[in-house]
Amino acid sequence: MTDSSAATPPPDPSALGPAGRPGRRLWPWLLLAVLAGGAYMAHKWWVATPSASSAATSNRADSARAVPVLTGQVQRRDVKVYLSGLLGTVVALNTVTIHTRVDGQLEKVGFREGEFVHEGDVLAELDPRPFEVQLEQAKGQKVRDDATLANAKLDLERYKVLFAQDSVAKQQLDTQVATVAQDEGVLVSDQAAIDTANLNLTYCHITSPLTGRIGLRLVDPGNIVHAADTNGLLVITQVQPISVVFPISEDALPQVVPKVRAGVRLEVDAFDRDPAKLTPQATPLATGTVLTLDNQVDTTTSTVRVRAVFPNTNEALFPNQFVNARLLIDTLHNVVVVPSAAVQKGAQATYVFVIKPDNTVDMRTVAVQLTQADDTVVSSGVSPGETVVTDGLDKLQPGTHVQLRPAAAGASKGTGTSSGGGDRP
């Protein structure tokens, strides 16, 4: 038989512990188990408690998703209704070309070109000597004829006495009566000649018939002027007050005619004719009121001409100048107004985006009553005090987060220009 003890190899002394047990190869496994357990606990703590850095990253992501917009406020106030874009012409109420009433030499000019003159001011003087001679001649003629009349009256008295004594015929008496009447008529004619000479002397002093501004001089002193001259001496144009004539569509007549007939003073503003200067914030050159309307519609343009009068104290309006007129036809009181840039027209409705307290937007359908420049009057859909989006509309949907951005330099606070978004329902 084979001995079993001889077949089994003796144990390795390096695998035995201090007491001779095999334990030196177990410690790496124990260390691995401890590390695995620590890693598991750390993972659970990380998942349960987000770090500050991860929260900041989340906030930055939310901020990046917010749409930058400009906003405007819904208000309740009065709104003026205008007829705008009316191209008008400044027309002087009175323009006078000054002519001489008598022929003579222009001796003196009493004005400067472009000067403002008043009614009664002396403008020019003609040489008066020829008319002074005519006056003296007329006076001399009257003295002679006055003496002739006195003699005729004495003869008449004599004939009356002789006729009473039956010394002269009735015919001779009647002839003397007619002679006295003729001499009286000659005296009347002489007085008319004197008056004419005085009038011609008056015409030598040419005065202004109205208050206005003088244009360029047409004749220089020293020239012989005639009453029949075509050009005259100068032109005076009344500039205070002055009028503007502009057309309105015949469709606007029902809004304008009843008020004009009732004596309502409709306000008119005159602006520079340059369209680039015609902004809602533009200051008018002058403000006046409607004077009257033309009496018929122009069939070629379907318009009616309107004349408005302006005080023009600052002479901002110049005769024959082209201006843009704006006619105030009504005032809506205590209405709800939103910025026109906030109103969008969709396929099915007109709407605005209202910003809620959580900085998300809500799409509201509104009923538009009137649009006037930057203001739109609505009858429903929004309330005064709410904030609406005026710019950045093309990226908005109901519930979108928004971020308010500052208005560009020169832009009005709370308003903006819509960049799109007009095709949403």
TIDRENKOL-79091 format. One record per atom (N, C-alpha, C, CB): residue in three letters; x, y, z. Coordinates in steps of 0.05 Angstrom, whole numbers, plus 5000, padded with zeros to 4 digits. Last residue first. Glycine has a CB too. Example, Ala and Ser with C-alpha at 12.3 -4.5 7.8 and 13.67 -1.06 7.14 Angstrom:
2
Ser525749555142/Ser527349795143/Ser525850015157/Ser528249885114/Ala526448865156/Ala524649105156/Ala526449345156/Ala522649115181/
***
This chain:
425
Pro395566574307/Pro392666594308/Pro391766754332/Pro391366314310/Arg401166944279/Arg400066754299/Arg396966784300/Arg401266794327/Asp403367314247/Asp401967094233/Asp400866894253/Asp403866954214/Gly406567714268/Gly403867784259/Gly402267564247/Gly403968014240/Gly411767704284/Gly409867564300/Gly406967624292/Gly410167644328/Gly415968294284/Gly414568074271/Gly412467964288/Gly416567854263/Ser417968704312/Ser419768574293/Ser418468334279/Ser422368494306/Ser415369334330/Ser414969044328/Ser416768924306/Ser411968984322/Thr419069784366/Thr417969724340/Thr417669424338/Thr419769834318/Gly416970054430/Gly418969934411/Gly417569884385/Gly420169674422/Thr416770354495/Thr415670294469/Thr417870174452/Thr414570554456/Gly418970494543/Gly416570324544/Gly415370274517/Gly414570444561/Lys421371114522/Lys421270914544/Lys418670764542/Lys421571054571/Ser423471174455/Ser421671254476/Ser421571034497/Ser418971324465/Ala430371194436/Ala427771074435/Ala426071164458/Ala427970764434/Gly435371404445/Gly433571554428/Gly430771444426/Gly434771584400/Ala438370774451/Ala438671064454/Ala436871204434/Ala441671154449/Ala433770244466/Ala436070354452/Ala436070664455/Ala435870284422/Ala431770024531/Ala431170134505/Ala433670254493/Ala428870344507/Pro434069424564/Pro433769714562/Pro433269804534/Pro436369844573/Arg429668854570/Arg432268964562/Arg431869264559/Arg433268844536/Leu426768344608/Leu426668624600/Leu429368724593/Leu425268804621/Gln425467704587/Gln427367864602/Gln427368154591/Gln430267754601/Val420767174591/Val421867414578/Val423767554598/Val419667604569/His418366534575/His419666704595/His420966934580/His421866544611/Thr412066364546/Thr414966414543/Thr415966604565/Thr415466534515/Gly406566314550/Gly408166184570/Gly411166234567/Gly407665894570/Pro405366354481/Pro404166364508/Pro405866194527/Pro401266254507/Gln411466584449/Gln409166404449/Gln407866424477/Gln409866104442/Leu415966994412/Leu414266934435/Leu412066744429/Leu413067194445/Lys419167194374/Lys420166954387/Lys418266874410/Lys422867004398/Asp417067664354/Asp417167444336/Asp418067184349/Asp419167504314/Leu417168074391/Leu414767914390/Leu415067664372/Leu412468084379/Gly420768464402/Gly421568184408/Gly419267994405/Gly422768164435/Asp416868984431/Asp419068904413/Asp420068634422/Asp421369114413/Thr412669044466/Thr412669204442/Thr414869134422/Thr412969494449/Val408468724511/Val410968704496/Val410668874471/Val411668414490/Val405269054566/Val405168904541/Val407868924528/Val402969014523/Thr402669084631/Thr404969124614/Thr404868944590/Thr407669074630/Glu396969424660/Glu398469184651/Glu400669264633/Glu396468994637/Gly394469914668/Gly396569834687/Gly398069584679/Gly395369784714/Pro387969744644/Pro390069944650/Pro391969854671/Pro388670204659/Ser387469104611/Ser386569294631/Ser388769504636/Ser385869144658/Val385068784550/Val387168864570/Val385969064588/Val389668974555/Gly380168644525/Gly382468474523/Gly384668534543/Gly383668494496/Ser376969204492/Ser376968964509/Ser379568824506/Ser374568784503/Ser377669654461/Ser375269644478/Ser375169404496/Ser372869644460/Val383370054449/Val382169794449/Val379769804468/Val384069574458/Val387170484410/Val384970474429/Val383670204427/Val382970704424/Thr393970594404/Thr391770434394/Thr389670414416/Thr392670144385/Asp398971054386/Asp396970974405/Asp394770814391/Asp395671214419/Asp402371264348/Asp403471074367/Asp401470964387/Asp405771194382/Ala397171384304/Ala400171414307/Ala401171194326/Ala400971694317/Gln391771104324/Gln392571374319/Gln395571404326/Gln390871574336/Thr386670664315/Thr389570684315/Thr390270964307/Thr390870474297/Leu380970414349/Leu382170634333/Leu385170614336/Leu381170904342/Gln379269924370/Gln377270134364/Gln378470344345/Gln376270264389/Val380469244373/Val381569504366/Val379269694358/Val383669484344/Ala380168784421/Ala378368904401/Ala379369194396/Ala375368904411/Val384868244431/Val383868514436/Val382068604414/Val386168714440/Thr387167674463/Thr385667774440/Thr384468044448/Thr383567574430/Arg393367554492/Arg390667654496/Arg389567754469/Arg390667874517/Met398067104516/Met397067224492/Met394067294496/Met397367034468/Asp402767224566/Asp400167114560/Asp399067254536/Asp398167144585/Val409367064588/Val407467224573/Val404867064568/Val408667304546/Thr412967114651/Thr412066964627/Thr409867124613/Thr410966674635/Asn414267364698/Asn415867424674/Asn415367224652/Asn418767414681/Asp410567294737/Asp412767104737/Asp414567134713/Asp411666814739/Pro406467684726/Pro408467734748/Pro410867544748/Pro407067714774/Lys406267714653/Lys405167654679/Lys407267694701/Lys404167364679/Ile405368124598/Ile407368014616/Ile406167964643/Ile409968194618/Val401667994540/Val401768124566/Val403667984584/Val398868124579/Phe401468114473/Phe402767944493/Phe402968104518/Phe405567834483/Val395368184434/Val397768294446/Val398868084466/Val397168564461/Tyr391668114371/Tyr392468034398/Tyr394868194408/Tyr393067734400/Thr386367954329/Thr388368154336/Thr389068114365/Thr387468444330/Ala385167334293/Ala384567544313/Ala386867734315/Ala383867414341/Gln386666984252/Gln383866974263/Gln383167204282/Gln383566714278/Ala391767104236/Ala389867014216/Ala386967014226/Ala390566734207/Gly393567714272/Gly393767434264/Gly391667364244/Gly393567254288/Lys396868284286/Lys394468184272/Lys395067904262/Lys393768364248/Gln398668604347/Gln399368424325/Gln396768314312/Gln401168194335/Val400869154384/Val398469024372/Val399368864347/Val396369234364/Ala405269424401/Ala404669184415/Ala402369024401/Ala403869234444/Ala405569894373/Ala407569694367/Ala406869424380/Ala410269784375/Ser401770224397/Ser401070094371/Ser403069874364/Ser401070304349/Pro400670144466/Pro402470224445/Pro401770074419/Pro405370174453/Val393670244485/Val396170084485/Val397970194464/Val395469774481/Val388570524524/Val390470564503/Val392870374507/Val391370864502/Val381870614538/Val384170444544/Val385970454519/Val383270154550/Val379271284551/Val379271034536/Val381870884543/Val379071074506/Asn377471824564/Asn377671614584/Asn377471334570/Asn375471644604/His374972074503/His375472114531/His375571854546/His373472314543/Leu377172264440/Leu375972044455/Leu376872064484/Leu376871764443/Thr375772794400/Thr377372714423/Thr375872494438/Thr377972964442/Asp376372994330/Asp374872894353/Asp376872834375/Asp373272634345/Ile379373244291/Ile376573224286/Ile374973114310/Ile376073044262/Leu384773624275/Leu383573494298/Leu380573484294/Leu384373634325/Leu388973554220/Leu386473664229/Leu385273494252/Leu384473674206/Arg395073764198/Arg393773554214/Arg391273674227/Arg395773444236/Ala399073874139/Ala396973964158/Ala395873714173/Ala394774114144/Asn405274034118/Asn403573804124/Asn401673894146/Asn405273554134/Val406574544068/Val406574444096/Val404874184097/Val405574654116/Phe409775004026/Phe408374744028/Phe408774644057/Phe409474544007/Gln408875714019/Gln410375484030/Gln408575234031/Gln411375554059/Asn406076164004/Asn406675963983/Asn408375733993/Asn407976103960/Pro408676544059/Pro406776514037/Pro407876334015/Pro406176784025/Phe410676174116/Phe411476354095/Phe409576324071/Phe414476314087/Leu410476094186/Leu409276024160/Leu409876244140/Leu406175984163/Ala412876344228/Ala413876084220/Ala412875994193/Ala413275874242/Glu411776834253/Glu412276824224/Glu413676564216/Glu413977064216/Asn409876864303/Asn412776824300/Asn413676804271/Asn413676564315/Thr404476914294/Thr405977134308/Thr408977104305/Thr405077144337/Asn400476634267/Asn403076664255/Asn404676894268/Asn402876704225/Pro394976504271/Pro395976774279/Pro398676834268/Pro395976794310/Phe391776184216/Phe393876164237/Phe394676454245/Phe396276004227/Val386175854189/Val387476104195/Val389376074219/Val385376334200/Ala384675414135/Ala385075454163/Ala386775714167/Ala386575214176/Arg380375164087/Arg382175394094/Arg382275424124/Arg381175664081/Val380074594046/Val379474714072/Val381474944077/Val379674504095/Arg377174273990/Arg379274444001/Arg378274584027/Arg380074663981/Val375773593982/Val374673853987/Val376874024000/Val372073844005/Thr376473063933/Thr377173203957/Thr375773483958/Thr380273243959/Ser376772763886/Ser374872693907/Ser375572813934/Ser374672383910/Thr379772923843/Thr381172813866/Thr379372713888/Thr383073023877/Thr376073093805/Thr378572953796/Thr380072823819/Thr380373153782/Thr372073363831/Thr371473103820/Thr373972953810/Thr369473123797/Asp372173693889/Asp373773673865/Asp373373393854/Asp376773733870/Val366073923915/Val368073713915/Val369473713888/Val366773433921/Gln364674593939/Gln364274363921/Gln366574173923/Gln363974463892/Asn365975033970/Asn363174973966/Asn362574743947/Asn361775213955/Asp370974944022/Asp370175013995/Asp367274923991/Asp371974883974/Leu370375154090/Leu370774954070/Leu369875064043/Leu369274694077/Thr373675574139/Thr371475504122/Thr372275274104/Thr370375744106/Leu377475574183/Leu375775814177/Leu373375724161/Leu377376014161/Val380175204235/Val378875194209/Val377175444205/Val377174934206/Thr385975474268/Thr383275364268/Thr382175374240/Thr381475514288/Gly392875324286/Gly390675504279/Gly387975354281/Gly391075614252/Thr399675314300/Thr397175194306/Thr394975404300/Thr396975094335/Ala406075164270/Ala404075354279/Ala401475194284/Ala403675584259/Leu409674744267/Leu410575014261/Leu408675224272/Leu410975044231/Pro409374244320/Pro408274384296/Pro409574664292/Pro405274414299/Thr414373784336/Thr413074034344/Thr411974174320/Thr414974214360/Ala414073074337/Ala414773324323/Ala413173554333/Ala414473294292/Gln412772574355/Gln413872764375/Gln414573034362/Gln416372654387/Pro411172294310/Pro409172364331/Pro410172564352/Pro408272104346/Thr414272644254/Thr414172424274/Thr412072504295/Thr416872384287/Leu416372884202/Leu413672854211/Leu413472614229/Leu411672824186/Lys421372904181/Lys420973064205/Lys418173024216/Lys421473354199/Ala420972604136/Ala422772504156/Ala422372654182/Ala425572524147/Pro417572904102/Pro416472674116/Pro418272564138/Pro415972444096/Asp417373594102/Asp419273364100/Asp418173134115/Asp422073454111/Arg414074014113/Arg413173824093/Arg414973584090/Arg412873964066/Asp412774154182/Asp414574164159/Asp413773954139/Asp417474114168/Phe405774264200/Phe408474154204/Phe410174194179/Phe408373854211/Ala400374544233/Ala401974554208/Ala404874464215/Ala401974844196/Asp394174354259/Asp397074384263/Asp398474374236/Asp398174164282/Val387774584277/Val389474494255/Val392474554263/Val388774634228/Glu381574484309/Glu384374564311/Glu385974434288/Glu385574464338/Leu375274774298/Leu376974544295/Leu379874624293/Leu376074384270/Arg370675074332/Arg373375154322/Arg375174904321/Arg374575374340/Val363975014312/Val366174894328/Val368874974316/Val365874584330/Gly359575184284/Gly361375394296/Gly363575284313/Gly359775584311/Ala356574834257/Ala355674894285/Ala357475104298/Ala355574644301/Arg359374774211/Arg356874924210/Arg355874994238/Arg354774754195/Val363574464231/Val364174724221/Val361574894219/Val365374704193/Lys360774004246/Lys362174154267/Lys362774434257/Lys364674014276/Pro358873804196/Pro356973884218/Pro358274054239/Pro355773634231/Val363973724167/Val361973934160/Val360074004182/Val360373834136/Val366873284191/Val367873564192/Val365673764188/Val369973604171/Gln364572794184/Gln365872844210/Gln366473144213/Gln368272684213/Pro362772794131/Pro360872754153/Pro361972814180/Pro359672484152/Leu367872854103/Leu365973074105/Leu363873034127/Leu364573114079/Ala371172434093/Ala371372554119/Ala369372784123/Ala374172654124/Asp370372294040/Asp369372114061/Asp369472224088/Asp371071854060/Glu373072684012/Glu370172724015/Glu368972524035/Glu368772683988/Ser379172864044/Ser377572674029/Ser374572724033/Ser378172384036/Ile381673524041/Ile380873294057/Ile379173114039/Ile379373374083/Pro387073974025/Pro384773814017/Pro384273594038/Pro385173693990/Phe388574644048/Phe389274364045/Phe386774204038/Phe390674254071/Val391375264061/Val389375124045/Val390274844040/Val388675274018/Val392475704112/Val393475464099/Val391175324086/Val394975264120/Ser393676404124/Ser391976174121/Ser393575944108/Ser389476234105/Ile395376894175/Ile395776764149/Ile394176514148/Ile398876714144/Pro394477544207/Pro394577254206/Pro395077154177/Pro391877134216/Gln400477624181/Gln399377594207/Gln396577714207/Gln401177734229/Val401977734130/Val402977484141/Val401877434169/Val405977494142/Gln400378034070/Gln399478014098/Gln400377734108/Gln396378044100/Thr404978354028/Thr403578104034/Thr402878094064/Thr405277854026/Ile405978823978/Ile405678784007/Ile403978524011/Ile404279024021/Val410379023929/Val408278833936/Val408278803966/Val408678553921/Leu411479623889/Leu412279423909/Leu409879243914/Leu413279553935/Leu409779893842/Leu412179983857/Leu413279773876/Leu411480233873/Gly407879573780/Gly407379723805/Gly410079793818/Gly405679553823/Asn407579303731/Asn408879173754/Asn408379313780/Asn411879173749/Thr404779633694/Thr403879363700/Thr404979253726/Thr404579163677/Asp402580303695/Asp404780113696/Asp403779843706/Asp406980223714/Ala398680703696/Ala398180463678/Ala400480263679/Ala397680553650/Ala400781113726/Ala398580953737/Ala397980703721/Ala395981123739/His407881133724/His405281183712/His403181003725/His405281133681/Val414081453740/Val412081233743/Val409381323732/Val411881143773/Ile420581573728/Ile417881673722/Ile415981433723/Ile417781823694/Asn425581493779/Asn424181403755/Asn421481543752/Asn423781103756/Gly427381663828/Gly428281813804/Gly426881733779/Gly431181773801/Pro428081033863/Pro427481323862/Pro428781463838/Pro428581453888/Asp426180423828/Asp428080583843/Asp427280883842/Asp430980553833/Val421579903834/Val422280153821/Val424180303839/Val419780323814/Leu420979453866/Leu420679413837/Leu421579663822/Leu417879353830/Arg423779143923/Arg422979383910/Arg422979343879/Arg424779623918/Leu421078533951/Leu423278683938/Leu422178923923/Leu424778493919/Gly415778633999/Gly417678463983/Gly419878633972/Gly416178323961/Ile413678764065/Ile414278864038/Ile416178674024/Ile415479144039/Arg408378504104/Arg411278514098/Arg411678584069/Arg412678234105/Gly403078874135/Gly404278634123/Gly407278684119/Gly402978564097/Thr396979194137/Thr399379124153/Thr400578864142/Thr398679094183/Leu394879624082/Leu394579404102/Leu397179364117/Leu393679144088/Pro396080034049/Pro393279984054/Pro392779764074/Pro391879904028/Ser401080524059/Ser400480244059/Ser397480194065/Ser402180094081/Thr401381094014/Thr401280974040/Thr400480674038/Thr399381124059/Ile404381593978/Ile403281323976/Ile403581194003/Ile404781163953/His403182213960/His404182083984/His402881803985/His403482244010/Cys400482353915/Cys403382373914/Cys404682243938/Cys404282663912/Tyr395282343929/Tyr396282103916/Tyr399382113913/Tyr394982073889/Thr394682863947/Thr394682643967/Thr395882393955/Thr391782593976/Leu394783123899/Leu396883173918/Leu396982953939/Leu396483453931/Asn389982923879/Asn392482853866/Asn394882903883/Asn392783003840/Leu386483183914/Leu386682883915/Leu389282793901/Leu384282763901/Asn387183713899/Asn387883633926/Asn388283323928/Asn385783723947/Ala385083673847/Ala387883753851/Ala388883673879/Ala388284053847/Thr379783543860/Thr381483363844/Thr384483423848/Thr380683373815/Asp378184003887/Asp378283743901/Asp379983543887/Asp375383633905/Ile378384363844/Ile380084403867/Ile380384143883/Ile378884623885/Ala374484143811/Ala377284153801/Ala379284193824/Ala377584383781/Ala370084213843/Ala370883943837/Ala373783933827/Ala368983813817/Gln369784763841/Gln370384643867/Gln371284353863/Gln367984653886/Asp368384833788/Asp370984933797/Asp371784803824/Asp370885243800/Ser363284603789/Ser365384473773/Ser368184573782/Ser364984533743/Val360784993820/Val360884713829/Val363084563815/Val358184573825/Leu361285433786/Leu362685433812/Leu362885153824/Leu361185613831/Val357885273745/Val360785303739/Val362385303765/Val361285563724/Gly352985293771/Gly354085033762/Gly357085053756/Gly352584943737/Glu352585853777/Glu352685683801/Glu353885403794/Glu349985653814/Asp352085993723/Asp354386073738/Asp354785913764/Asp354286373744/Gln346985763713/Gln349385673699/Gln351985743714/Gln349485783670/Ala343786073746/Ala343985793751/Ala346485673737/Ala341485643741/Val344386573721/Val345386543749/Val345686243755/Val343386663769/Thr341986463673/Thr344786533673/Thr345986493702/Thr345186823664/Ala336686373687/Ala338286153677/Ala341286213678/Ala337386083648/Val335386903702/Val335286683722/Val336886443713/Val332286603726/Gln335887153652/Gln337787213673/Gln337687013696/Gln337187493685/Thr331586923626/Thr334286873616/Thr336286943637/Thr334787053591/Asp327287133654/Asp327786843655/Asp330586783645/Asp325686693638/Leu327687673639/Leu327987593667/Leu328687293670/Leu325487653683/Gln326587633586/Gln329287733594/Gln329787663623/Gln329488033590/Gln321287463586/Gln323387293575/Gln326087373584/Gln323287293544/Lys318387893605/Lys318687653622/Lys320887473612/Lys315987493623/Ala321488513590/Ala319788283584/Ala320388053603/Ala320288203554/Val321289103632/Val322688893616/Val320788663611/Val325388793631/Ser317789413660/Ser319689553642/Ser321289353625/Ser321689713659/Asp314089333700/Asp313289273672/Asp315089413652/Asp310389353668/Gln315989343750/Gln315089603738/Gln314189573710/Gln317289813740/Ala317588823754/Ala315388913771/Ala314189183762/Ala316188933800/Phe321888843720/Phe319588683712/Phe317088763728/Phe320188383715/Leu325389153751/Leu324389263726/Leu321889103716/Leu326489253704/Val326288793793/Val325089053798/Val323889163773/Val327189253810/Lys328688363764/Lys326188313780/Lys324788583786/Lys326888163806/Tyr333188603744/Tyr330988513726/Tyr328388463740/Tyr331888263710/Arg336088673792/Arg335188903776/Arg332888833758/Arg337489013760/Glu337088143806/Glu335488303824/Glu334388553809/Glu337188383848/Leu340287983762/Leu337687853766/Leu335888023784/Leu337987573778/Asp344788293770/Asp343088343747/Asp340388223750/Asp344488223722/Leu346588023816/Leu345788303818/Leu343988383794/Leu348288483818/Lys347787523795/Lys345687543815/Lys344787833819/Lys346687433842/Ala351987643761/Ala349487533750/Ala347187553769/Ala349787243741/Asn355887793798/Asn354787983780/Asn352187893767/Asn356888043757/Ala356687293823/Ala355787513839/Ala354587733821/Ala358087633856/Leu358686993780/Leu356186913792/Leu354987153808/Leu356486663810/Thr363587253772/Thr361587243750/Thr358787183761/Thr362387043728/Ala366087113820/Ala365487393814/Ala363387413792/Ala368087553805/Asp366686573812/Asp365086663835/Asp364286963830/Asp366686633861/Asp370086543770/Asp367286463765/Asp365486553788/Asp367086163761/Arg374786723796/Arg373686863773/Arg370686793769/Arg375186803748/Val375386323835/Val375086603843/Val373786763820/Val377786723851/Lys376085863803/Lys373685883820/Lys373286173829/Lys374085703844/Gln380885973779/Gln378585943762/Gln376085973779/Gln378585683748/Gly384285943825/Gly383886193810/Gly381486183792/Gly386386243793/Lys383785393837/Lys382785593856/Lys382385863843/Lys384785623880/Ala386185163793/Ala383385113799/Ala382185313818/Ala382984833810/Gln391385353800/Gln389885423776/Gln386885383781/Gln390785263752/Glu392885103847/Glu392685393846/Glu391085483822/Glu395485513845/Leu392684563829/Leu390984653851/Leu390684963850/Leu392084563878/Gln396684553791/Gln393984503783/Gln391984603804/Gln393584203777/Val401084643825/Val400384843805/Val397584803795/Val402384823780/Glu400984163853/Glu400584413868/Glu399784633849/Glu403084483884/Phe402183813813/Phe399483803824/Phe398884043842/Phe398983543840/Pro407583923804/Pro405583953782/Pro402783963793/Pro405883723762/Arg409883813857/Arg409684083846/Arg407684103822/Arg412284173836/Pro410783313881/Pro408083433882/Pro407783693867/Pro407383473911/Asp413682723862/Asp414183013860/Asp411483153860/Asp415783093835/Leu411682213908/Leu412082313882/Leu412582623883/Leu409782253863/Glu413781753957/Glu412782023951/Glu413582093923/Glu413882223971/Ala412081153995/Ala413581293974/Ala412281573969/Ala413581133947/Leu409780984044/Leu411580814029/Leu413280954008/Leu409980594015/Val407581134107/Val408281254081/Val410381074068/Val409381544084/Asp402480724139/Asp405280814137/Asp405880914109/Asp407280584144/Gly397380514136/Gly397680804138/Gly400580904137/Gly396480894163/Glu398779914169/Glu396880064153/Glu397180364158/Glu393979974159/His405879774174/His403079784184/His401379954166/His403079894213/Val410979324153/Val409779584154/Val406879554164/Val409779724126/Phe417179024155/Phe414478994163/Phe413179264167/Phe414278814190/Glu421578974098/Glu420779104123/Glu417879044129/Glu421179404121/Gly423478794050/Gly423078604071/Gly422078714097/Gly425578454076/Glu426879404036/Glu425979144026/Glu425778944049/Glu427879034004/Arg424479974069/Arg426679794063/Arg425479524054/Arg428579754087/Phe421380604052/Phe421380334063/Phe423880194055/Phe418880174053/Gly420281074023/Gly420281074052/Gly420280804065/Gly417981234062/Val423181403971/Val422181143979/Val422481124009/Val423880913965/Lys421781973929/Lys422781863955/Lys421581593960/Lys422182063978/Glu420182083877/Glu422082263890/Glu423282133915/Glu420782523898/Leu418281903816/Leu418581783843/Leu420881933857/Leu419181473841/Gln414482353778/Gln417182253784/Gln417182153813/Gln419282473780/Gly408082133751/Gly409982323761/Gly412682193767/Gly408882453786/Asp401082013750/Asp403682003737/Asp405582213749/Asp403282043706/Val397481693804/Val397981913785/Val400681883772/Val397782193800/Arg397481253835/Arg394881333824/Arg395081563804/Arg392981413847/Thr402080703833/Thr401580993835/Thr398881063823/Thr403781153822/His400880083866/His401280243841/His400880533848/His399180163819/Ile402479513901/Ile402179803903/Ile402879943877/Ile403879913926/Thr399078933907/Thr401179063890/Thr400679363890/Thr401278943861/Val397578543962/Val396978793948/Val399478883932/Val396079013967/Thr394278013991/Thr396778093977/Thr396178323959/Thr397977853961/Asn391477684046/Asn391377924028/Asn394177974017/Asn390378174044/Leu392477184066/Leu389677274065/Leu389377514047/Leu388677344093/Ala397076754034/Ala396577004048/Ala393677084045/Ala398377224037/Val397676064044/Val396476274027/Val395976524043/Val393876174013/Val401175474043/Val400775724058/Val399875944039/Val403275804074/Thr398174864027/Thr399775094017/Thr399075334034/Thr399175143987/Gly398674164048/Gly397374424044/Gly399274634034/Gly396074514069/Leu397273504053/Leu399173684042/Leu397773944035/Leu400473564016/Leu395973144108/Leu394573314089/Leu396473524078/Leu392073454102/Gly397172774148/Gly398372744122/Gly396972904100/Gly398372464113/Ser391072624185/Ser393872704182/Ser394772674153/Ser395572534200/Leu385972764226/Leu386372714198/Leu389172814191/Leu384072844179/Tyr385872504294/Tyr386772694273/Tyr386272584245/Tyr389672754277/Val383672484359/Val383272364332/Val383872564311/Val380472234329/Lys386672414422/Lys385772594401/Lys385772444374/Lys387472844399/Val384772094481/Val386172064455/Val384972254435/Val386071774445/Asp385572054552/Asp384172174528/Asp385972144503/Asp383572474533/Arg386671414585/Arg386971704581/Arg385371794557/Arg389871784579/Arg389670884613/Arg386970994609/Arg387171294608/Arg384970894631/Gln394670434587/Gln393770674601/Gln390870734595/Gln395470914593/Val399569954590/Val396870004582/Val395770224599/Val395069744585/Gln406470054573/Gln404370044593/Gln401570094580/Gln404870244615/Gly411369634541/Gly409869884544/Gly407569844563/Gly408869984516/Thr417969344529/Thr415169344538/Thr413969624538/Thr415069234567/Leu422368904495/Leu421669174504/Leu418669174510/Leu422369394482/Val425968294512/Val423768444500/Val423768734510/Val421068304505/Pro429367674507/Pro429467964514/Pro427368124498/Pro432368074507/Val427067064532/Val427167234508/Val427367524516/Val424667184490/Ala430766564568/Ala428966794569/Ala429366974544/Ala429266954595/Arg434966194565/Arg432566124550/Arg430566364550/Arg431265884563/Ala438866404598/Ala439366394570/Ala436866334553/Ala441566194564/Ser436466314648/Ser436766594638/Ser437266594608/Ser439066734652/Asp436865764651/Asp434265884650/Asp434366164639/Asp432965884678/Ala442465724653/Ala441065604630/Ala438265724627/Ala440865294634/Arg443565974701/Arg444566084676/Arg443165974652/Arg447566044674/Asn441165614736/Asn440065884734/Asn441066014708/Asn440966054758/Ser444465164729/Ser441665144722/Ser440365424718/Ser440064994743/Thr449265364749/Thr449165274721/Thr446265264711/Thr450465014717/Ala447765424802/Ala448465654786/Ala448365594756/Ala451265754793/Ala447064884816/Ala444765064817/Ala445365314800/Ala444165144846/Ser452264684810/Ser450264584792/Ser447764764792/Ser449464304800/Ser454864974851/Ser455665014823/Ser453564914804/Ser458264884818/Ala452564764897/Ala452065044889/Ala452765104860/Ala453665234907/Ser449864094886/Ser451964284893/Ser451164564885/Ser454664204881/Pro444363734913/Pro445763864890/Pro447764074900/Pro443663994871/Thr443763174950/Thr444263454955/Thr445763574931/Thr445963484981/Ala442862654930/Ala440862764947/Ala441263064951/Ala440862624974/Val447462544900/Val444862544886/Val442762694903/Val443862264880/Trp451362554940/Trp451562744917/Trp448862764903/Trp453662644897/Trp449862124973/Trp449862394984/Trp449862604961/Trp452262445003/Lys450661684938/Lys447961744949/Lys447862024959/Lys447261534971/His456261724931/His454361754908/His451561824917/His454261494891/Ala458161604982/Ala458661864970/Ala456761924947/Ala461561894961/Met456661074987/Met455461265004/Met455861554993/Met456661245032/Tyr459860834947/Tyr456960814945/Tyr455661024962/Tyr456060524954/Ala465060934965/Ala464261054940/Ala461161044937/Ala465460904917/Gly465060615011/Gly465260905013/Gly464361044988/Gly468160985019/Gly464660094989/Gly462560205006/Gly462660505009/Gly462660075034/Ala469560074961/Ala466960054947/Ala464660164963/Ala466459764938/Leu473260095004/Leu473160304984/Leu470560314968/Leu475560274965/Val472059595030/Val471759855044/Val471560085024/Val474059905064/Ala473459224990/Ala470659244999/Ala470159505013/Ala470059005017/Leu478959304986/Leu477259364963/Leu474359394971/Leu477559144942/Leu480659125036/Leu481059405029/Leu479259485005/Leu484059465022/Leu479458575032/Leu478158745052/Leu478359035045/Leu479258685079/Trp482958434992/Trp480058414986/Trp478558585007/Trp479158114987/Pro487958485016/Pro487258654993/Pro484258654987/Pro488758554968/Trp487758095060/Trp487558395065/Trp487058555040/Trp490158485078/Leu488557555046/Leu485757665049/Leu485657965051/Leu484557535073/Arg493757335047/Arg492557405021/Arg489757525023/Arg492557145003/Arg495057205100/Arg496357435088/Arg495157505061/Arg499357375084/Gly492856745124/Gly491357005125/Gly492757235110/Gly490957085153/Pro493056105144/Pro493456235118/Pro491856495117/Pro492556045095/Arg496456045209/Arg494056025192/Arg494456175166/Arg491556145207/Gly500656075247/Gly500855855228/Gly498455825210/Gly501455605242/Ala500056515274/Ala499556265288/Ala499656025270/Ala496856275302/Pro501256895237/Pro503056865260/Pro502556615275/Pro502657105278/Gly499556485178/Gly499656725194/Gly501556685217/Gly496856795204/Leu502256215118/Leu501256185145/Leu501456445160/Leu502755955159/Ala504856245070/Ala501956275070/Ala500756255097/Ala500756075053/Ser510256135078/Ser509556415073/Ser506556465073/Ser510656495046/Pro510655575082/Pro510755735107/Pro509956025102/Pro513555725119/Asp506255155051/Asp508255365046/Asp508355545071/Asp507555545021/Pro505654455073/Pro504654735069/Pro506954925067/Pro502754825091/Pro508253875036/Pro508154035061/Pro507154325055/Pro510854045076/Pro504153464995/Pro506453634999/Pro506153805024/Pro506853814975/Thr502352785001/Thr501453065005/Thr503853245010/Thr499453085029/Ala504852274999/Ala503952394974/Ala503152684977/Ala501552244962/Ala505952095051/Ala508252155034/Ala507452295009/Ala509651905027/Ser501052005070/Ser502552225081/Ser504952305064/Ser503452165109/Ser499551555044/Ser498351805037/Ser499852045047/Ser495551825046/Asp503451015019/Asp503151195043/Asp502151465034/Asp505851225058/Thr500550464988/Thr502050714985/Thr501450895008/Thr501450854959/Met501749765000/Met500050005000/Met501850255000/Met498150005024/
***
